[in-house]
């Protein structure tokens, strides 16, 4: 288990806060063991929370050009046909994954190919499961063209708590299935917009794991 680089600033801030809490409780409330232990427990809680949120578990992958894998950990909350208006302007199959604060928040390329589009959109911070979060929230849209000529669009969407989207993907980059393309802090959602002819391999409310779970396959 590794610690993700995006968590280093948060870890430093947490360590400073923990040091302040322990200094105050030890030097000003040393005659009250209950207060001291409460300070220790609060410090441990803050530190463990940050460490688990930014954890980077080791996961193996065998690249399969016929499959589309989960770009993130979480729960499948949407499987429906929609009209995509930002890039394709046609009908697509949307599969959305809701990431709770306890999930791993690393985002990974669902397919290999070439990044054809990468754009950041400022916006609102509606709860991630809100129907309008895909179009109204702060988000980043990325499109990868697979070697079979089909394109897969995916969006990082900020939620009510997630106010920091990190996107590494740039137009022209070579995307490798399972490699990191970004990170979203503190609860969020990732949408996949797939060709209508894919074969879906997941169901609503199913928990998926980024880089491991097969979301769909090309026909």
C-alpha positions in Angstrom: 0.0 0.0 0.0 1.4 3.4 -1.1 0.5 7.0 -0.3 -0.6 9.0 -3.3 1.4 12.1 -4.2 -1.7 14.3 -4.4 -2.1 13.8 -0.6 1.2 15.2 0.4 0.0 18.8 1.0 -3.0 17.5 3.0 -0.7 15.2 5.0 1.6 18.1 5.9 -1.3 20.3 7.0 -2.7 17.4 9.0 0.6 16.8 10.7 0.8 20.5 11.7 -2.7 20.4 13.1 -2.0 17.2 15.0 1.2 18.8 16.5 -0.8 21.9 17.6 -3.5 19.7 19.1 -1.0 17.6 21.0 0.9 20.7 22.2 -2.2 22.4 23.5 -3.6 19.3 25.2 -0.2 18.3 26.8 1.0 21.7 28.0 -2.3 23.3 29.0 -4.4 20.3 30.1 -1.8 18.0 31.4 -3.6 17.7 34.7 -6.7 16.3 33.0 -5.9 12.9 31.5 -9.3 12.7 29.8 -8.6 15.9 27.8 -5.2 14.7 26.9 -6.5 11.3 25.7 -9.3 13.1 23.7 -6.6 15.1 22.0 -4.6 12.0 21.2 -7.7 10.3 19.8 -8.6 13.3 17.6 -5.1 13.4 16.3 -5.2 9.7 15.5 -8.5 10.1 13.7 -7.4 12.9 11.6 -4.1 11.2 10.6 -5.8 7.8 9.8 -8.5 9.6 7.7 -6.0 11.3 5.5 -3.8 8.2 5.2 -6.8 6.0 4.1 -8.2 8.6 1.8 -5.0 9.1 -0.2 -4.0 5.4 -0.2 -2.7 4.0 -3.4 -3.2 0.2 -3.3 -1.2 -2.0 -5.6 -3.4 -3.5 -8.3 -2.4 -5.7 -11.2 -3.9 -5.5 -14.7 -3.7 -7.5 -17.9 -4.4 -5.0 -20.6 -7.3 -6.2 -22.8 -8.1 -4.1 -25.8 -11.6 -5.6 -26.0 -12.7 -4.4 -22.6 -13.5 -1.1 -20.8 -12.5 -1.1 -17.2 -13.7 0.9 -14.2 -11.9 4.3 -14.1 -12.5 4.5 -10.3 -13.6 2.7 -7.2 -17.2 3.2 -6.2 -20.9 2.2 -6.8 -22.6 2.1 -10.2 -25.5 4.6 -9.9 -26.5 5.2 -13.5 -26.8 3.0 -16.6 -28.9 4.7 -19.2 -28.9 6.0 -22.8 -28.4 9.7 -23.0 -27.8 12.4 -25.6 -24.2 13.7 -25.1 -23.9 17.4 -26.1 -20.3 18.4 -25.3 -18.3 16.3 -27.8 -20.3 13.7 -29.7 -23.7 15.3 -30.1 -25.3 11.9 -30.4 -26.7 9.2 -28.2 -24.3 7.4 -25.9 -24.6 4.8 -23.1 -23.8 6.5 -19.7 -22.5 4.5 -16.8 -21.8 6.5 -13.7 -19.7 5.6 -10.7 -20.3 7.3 -7.3 -17.1 7.6 -5.2 -17.7 8.0 -1.4 -15.1 9.5 0.9 -13.9 6.0 1.9 -13.2 4.9 -1.7 -9.8 5.0 -3.4 -10.0 8.3 -5.4 -7.4 7.6 -8.1 -8.8 7.8 -11.6 -7.5 5.5 -14.3 -7.8 5.2 -18.1 -10.6 2.8 -18.9 -9.2 2.0 -22.4 -5.9 2.4 -24.2 -5.6 4.9 -27.1 -4.9 8.5 -27.9 -6.3 11.4 -25.9 -8.4 13.4 -28.4 -10.0 15.9 -26.0 -9.4 17.2 -22.5 -11.2 20.1 -21.1 -11.9 21.6 -17.6 -15.3 23.1 -16.8 -15.9 25.3 -13.8 -19.3 24.8 -12.2 -21.4 24.1 -9.1 -20.9 21.6 -6.3 -24.2 19.7 -6.2 -24.2 16.3 -4.5 -22.5 13.9 -6.9 -25.7 11.8 -7.4 -27.8 14.8 -8.4 -29.1 14.3 -12.0 -27.7 17.7 -13.1 -24.2 17.1 -11.6 -22.9 15.8 -14.9 -23.7 19.1 -16.7 -23.7 21.7 -13.9 -20.9 20.7 -11.5 -17.2 21.5 -11.8 -15.9 18.8 -14.1 -13.2 17.6 -16.5 -14.1 15.9 -19.8 -11.6 13.5 -21.5 -12.0 11.6 -24.7 -9.8 8.7 -25.8 -9.9 7.2 -29.2 -9.4 3.4 -29.1 -7.3 1.7 -31.8 -10.6 0.2 -33.1 -11.6 3.7 -34.0 -14.3 4.0 -31.3 -14.1 6.8 -28.8 -14.8 6.7 -25.1 -15.6 9.8 -23.1 -15.3 10.0 -19.3 -15.8 12.8 -16.9 -14.4 13.6 -13.4 -17.3 15.4 -11.6 -16.9 17.3 -8.3 -19.4 16.7 -5.6 -20.5 18.6 -2.5 -17.3 17.8 -0.8 -14.9 17.3 -3.7 -13.5 20.7 -4.7 -10.2 19.7 -6.1 -10.1 17.9 -9.5 -6.7 16.9 -10.8 -6.4 15.9 -14.4 -3.2 14.7 -16.0 -4.5 14.0 -19.4 -3.5 16.2 -22.3 -4.6 16.1 -25.9 -2.3 14.0 -27.9 -1.2 11.9 -24.9 -1.0 8.1 -25.2 -3.5 6.6 -22.8 -2.7 3.2 -21.4 -5.5 1.2 -19.9 -5.3 1.2 -16.1 -2.7 4.1 -15.8 -3.6 7.1 -13.8 -5.2 10.1 -15.5 -6.3 12.0 -12.5 -7.5 12.3 -8.9 -10.6 13.8 -7.2 -10.4 14.7 -3.5 -13.2 14.0 -1.0 -16.1 12.3 -2.6 -17.1 12.6 -6.3 -18.4 10.8 -9.4 -17.0 9.6 -12.7 -19.2 9.2 -15.8 -18.4 7.0 -18.8 -20.1 7.8 -22.1 -19.7 4.7 -24.3 -20.8 3.6 -27.8 -24.3 2.2 -27.8 -23.1 -1.2 -29.2 -20.9 -2.1 -26.1 -21.9 -5.1 -24.0 -22.4 -3.9 -20.4 -20.8 -6.2 -17.7 -22.1 -4.4 -14.5 -25.4 -3.7 -12.9 -26.9 -0.8 -10.9 -25.7 -0.6 -7.3 -22.8 -2.9 -8.0 -19.5 -1.9 -6.3 -16.6 -1.7 -8.7 -12.8 -1.4 -8.3 -10.8 0.9 -10.5 -8.3 -0.9 -12.8 -9.9 -4.3 -12.1 -13.7 -4.4 -12.8 -14.7 -4.8 -16.4 -17.5 -2.2 -17.1 -18.2 -3.2 -20.7 -16.7 -4.8 -23.7 -16.6 -3.8 -27.4 -18.8 -5.8 -29.7 
